Amino acid sequence: MTTRAVPEPVGWRELYQAAMLESDRSNLPTVLDDAINAILDRLDDAFIEISGELEELNDALNKLRSRRREVISFKSGRASSDQPTAA
């Protein structure tokens, strides 16, 4: 019984380096396609990873801006009510 070695997954960096160093023009189209696809897949993964956080960051920023407007409005309203009125 023989066991097959399971190939380790190749990351985009390794595929990129292989594509940049490939000197055999007959292999180049395949190597380039593999590297480009790996980079595009990683970009998709990275976007998915951060997209949930982006929504959370946007929501937090909007709430902070709203609160800041409330503080500015409160200060300007209070400042005008603190000033004496002309009789």
C-alpha positions as CSV (number, residue, x, y, z in Angstrom):
1,M,0.0,0.0,0.0
2,T,1.4,3.4,-1.0
3,T,0.3,6.7,0.4
4,R,0.1,9.7,-1.7
5,A,1.5,12.9,-0.4
6,V,-1.2,15.5,-0.2
7,P,0.1,18.6,-1.9
8,E,0.2,21.7,0.3
9,P,-2.0,24.5,-0.9
10,V,-0.1,27.0,-2.8
11,G,-0.7,30.6,-1.9
12,W,-1.0,33.6,-4.2
13,R,2.5,34.8,-3.3
14,E,4.1,31.5,-4.4
15,L,2.1,31.6,-7.6
16,Y,3.0,35.2,-8.2
17,Q,6.7,34.4,-7.7
18,A,6.5,31.4,-10.0
19,A,4.8,33.5,-12.7
20,M,7.4,36.2,-12.5
21,L,10.3,33.7,-12.7
22,E,8.8,31.4,-15.3
23,S,11.1,31.3,-18.3
24,D,9.4,28.6,-20.3
25,R,7.1,30.5,-22.7
26,S,4.9,27.4,-23.2
27,N,4.2,27.2,-19.5
28,L,3.8,30.9,-19.0
29,P,0.1,31.3,-19.9
30,T,-1.0,28.6,-17.4
31,V,1.3,29.9,-14.7
32,L,0.1,33.5,-15.3
33,D,-3.6,32.4,-15.2
34,D,-3.0,30.5,-11.9
35,A,-1.3,33.5,-10.3
36,I,-3.9,36.0,-11.5
37,N,-6.8,33.7,-10.3
38,A,-5.1,33.2,-6.9
39,I,-4.8,36.9,-6.4
40,L,-8.4,37.6,-7.5
41,D,-9.6,34.8,-5.1
42,R,-7.6,36.4,-2.3
43,L,-9.0,39.8,-3.0
44,D,-12.5,38.3,-2.8
45,D,-11.7,36.6,0.5
46,A,-10.2,39.7,1.9
47,F,-13.2,41.8,0.9
48,I,-15.6,39.2,2.5
49,E,-13.5,39.3,5.7
50,I,-13.6,43.0,6.1
51,S,-17.0,43.8,4.6
52,G,-18.8,42.9,7.8
53,E,-16.5,45.2,9.8
54,L,-16.9,47.9,7.2
55,E,-20.7,48.0,7.9
56,E,-20.0,48.1,11.6
57,L,-17.5,50.9,11.2
58,N,-19.8,52.9,9.0
59,D,-22.7,52.4,11.5
60,A,-20.4,53.5,14.4
61,L,-19.2,56.5,12.5
62,N,-22.7,57.6,11.7
63,K,-23.8,57.3,15.3
64,L,-20.8,59.3,16.5
65,R,-21.5,62.0,14.0
66,S,-25.1,62.2,15.1
67,R,-24.1,62.4,18.7
68,R,-21.6,65.2,17.8
69,R,-24.4,67.1,16.1
70,E,-26.5,66.8,19.2
71,V,-23.7,68.1,21.4
72,I,-23.1,71.1,19.0
73,S,-26.8,71.8,18.9
74,F,-27.1,71.6,22.7
75,K,-24.1,73.9,23.2
76,S,-25.5,76.5,20.7
77,G,-28.9,76.3,22.2
78,R,-27.6,76.6,25.8
79,A,-25.3,79.4,24.8
80,S,-28.1,81.5,23.4
81,S,-30.4,80.9,26.4
82,D,-27.6,81.9,28.8
83,Q,-27.3,85.3,27.3
84,P,-29.4,88.0,28.8
85,T,-32.4,89.1,26.8
86,A,-33.1,92.8,26.0
87,A,-36.2,94.1,27.7
